[in-house]
Amino acid sequence: MISQKETEDKFIYNFRLEEYVPEDHILRIIDRHIDFEFIRGRVKHLYSHTGQPSIDPVVLIKMLLIGYLFDVKSERQLEKDVQVNLAYRWFIKYGIDEKIPDHSTISQTRRRKFSRSTLFQELFDEIVKLCIKRGVVKGETILTDSTSIKANASLESLREVVITPQEYIARLEENCSADSIKRDSGKRYSNDTHRSASDPDSRLLKRKGKEPGLYYAEHRSIDISGYITDVYTTAGTVHGDKPYISRLQRQQEVFGFHIRNVVADRQYGTGAVYKDLTEMRIRAYIPELRTERDDGPAYTRKDFIHDRTRNVLLCPAGHELHGTRKTPRKKDNSFVYRGSRITCDRTCSHRERCLKKDARGPKEIQISIYQDYVDYQTNKKRDPMWKAMLCKRKTLLEGSFGDAKNNHGLRRAKYRGREKVQEQSLLTAVVQNIKKMVKDLERRERSGGARLMVYANMLVHNILYNL
């Protein structure tokens, strides 16, 4: 017999929110392993001692973490989702009949209080310290790479500006690339002449396989166990080697890491970086920067002998390359050695292996002022660990960036301005670390319980056998 559901408003409901959240739900597991009560003490100084009671800051931070964990696009949508999702309500400790904090409350508190403090950095540091305490992070081998984050601004916002001398010098020190693009109108836009009116901190970036646009760069370090130990956001054109050493030193100071090995991409392999790492007694697994194209000559810099007494380079044919300057270039701290047109003419028997077919001038070689440090660190190339470390970096970091962009919204900036994009990077890293930590701890507890069960069965068997 067919029936029809009758709706009825009840005066009393026998309802416990606890019973409607599955035991294996990620938020229940997080609540079991992490206590967020420390947040209240960290932000106490941001609140007045008088006036109306505020929304509990622990609740607001938990709501933000829910948004990043489940890739909720906006705070307005976050309010709606928490309103209807029982697990979200349970996580922030709100009953079924309590009104969820308004999205404007979340937004205004984040902008006016939290963003003006170091709360998000402290939250990230606290989670990393918890990972260390639980024994899942050692901090002996650190892997580093960077990725581009599309800015929350369009090319239509570009405006021509006059670069101040101070900004020009800063750009030179950052070694930023002067990327330029040509629009449909035929006008060319460059980082030297244009800035976004809506997001001035972003920079034009044009790379092979990437859509030209305005970008930021996130420089990320992870422990070899896969946990993120540092994130730092810069303009999209800042090379990774610039903040690299200072970020490693921060990890040593804040977390007490004894870093023995570092693994990084090719862009980090500059002479200055190798020098600092050597002085810090850290073994580097970083490929050297390419000075030749893949289709270039067979001879490399190491085929040229450096005669330090005469300050010349001897090429494989026995000819001399002389220095072109008395001081090193600022952009890469290197001297340039150049052959003569007479020795590098078409009669040289080594020309095909030394110069490209369309070469118009003699051979040039760059020698870093830190070349001894470079050679010392790159002599490990024949070590079996070299290739294994580089493969580990590629696997772990690309997986970490892929998870952040595909599952946690890091592909595009939510906000505008470098500090706010840094906030997004920190909270994304926090939820990634939390997600990984609770899964690892649950797996450890299950395996420990299984081992205990096996031990108990063996003990019972032995007792019965002895009887």
C-alpha positions, 0 to 999 in steps of 0.5 A: 500500500502506497503511503505519504509522508506527513510533516509534523512540528514537534514541541520537544525533540530528542536530538543529540548532535554527537550521535549524528557525526560518524566516528571516522569523520575527518573533523572528529579525528582532528578534534580527538588529536588537536586542542585549539584552545591555545588560540584564545590566549594568543589573541587575548591582547587583540580584544577590549576588556569592555563592551559586548562579548565577542564570538569565541576566536577559537570558533572563528579559527575553526570555521576558517579551517573548515573553509580551507579543509573543504575548499569553501570558496567564500566566507559567505558560503562558509556561513551557509555550509556550517548552518546546514552541516551537522559535522561542521556544527559539532566541530565548532561546538554549536548546538542545532538551535544556535545561530551560526556567526555571520559571514561579515563577523568572520570577515571583519574579525579576520581583517581587523584583528587576526590579519594585523597580528601574527596569529596565522603564522603562530597557528602554523608554527604550533601545528608543526611543533605538534608534529615534532612532538608526535614524532612525525617530523625530524627536521634533518632533511628539508626539501624546497621548491616554489609554485605560482599562485594566480593573483586575484586581479586581471590584466585589465587592471594594469596601469602605467606607473613611474618606478621610483629609484628605491623600487628599481634598486629593490627589483635589481636586488631581488633579481626579478625578471622583467617579463612583458606581454603584448595585448591584443591592442598591440601595446606591450606591458612590463613589470618595469612600467606597469602595476596592477591598480587592484593588486600592486604587489602582484607581478606579470609572469610569462612562462612556457606552458603557463597563461600570461598574467599576474602572479605570486610565488609561494616558496615551500619547504617540507620535511622528508616525511612530507610535512610542510615546515615553512611557507613564504609568499613573494611577488611572482618574479622573485627567484627562489634563491633570494629568501631560501637561506633566511627561511632555512635559518628560521626553521632552525631557530623556531623549531630547533631543527638540526638540518643536515641535508637540503634538496631543492630545484635548479633555481636555488643552485647559485654560488651564494646559496652553496656558500651559505649552506657549506658554512652552515655545514649542510649537504646540498642536493641541488642541480647547478643552474644551466648555463647552456641550452639542452641543444647547446654545445657538448663542452661544459664549464668543467672542460675548461681549466682555470689557471688562477695564477694568470687568471685565465681559462684554458679551453680543450683546444689549448687556447686562453679565455681572458676575463672581461671585467675586474669586478663580478657581475651583481646579478650572479656574482660571477666573472666572465671569461671570453675567447678571441675571434681569432682562436674561436674562428671556423678553423678551430677543430673543436668549434662544433663541440664548443660553440653553437652553429649560429654563434656570432662571437667567441666562447664565453664562460661564467665563473662564480666567485663562490665556485669552490663552494659550488664544486664542493657541493656538486661533487656528490653527483656520482653518489647514489643518494643524489638521484634518490634525493632529487626524485624524492623532492619532485615526488613530495613537493609536486604532490604537496602543491597539487593537493594544495591547488586541487583540493584546498583552493591555492590555485588562485589567490582569495585576497589581494596583497602579499600579506593576505596571500601569505595568510592564505598560504599559511592556512592552506599549509595548516590544513594539509599538515593537520590532515596528514598528521591525523591520518598518520596517527590513526594509522599508527594507533591501528597498527599498534592495536593490531600488534597488541592483539597479536601479542595478547593472543600469543600470551594466552596461547602460551598460558594454555600450552603450559597448563 
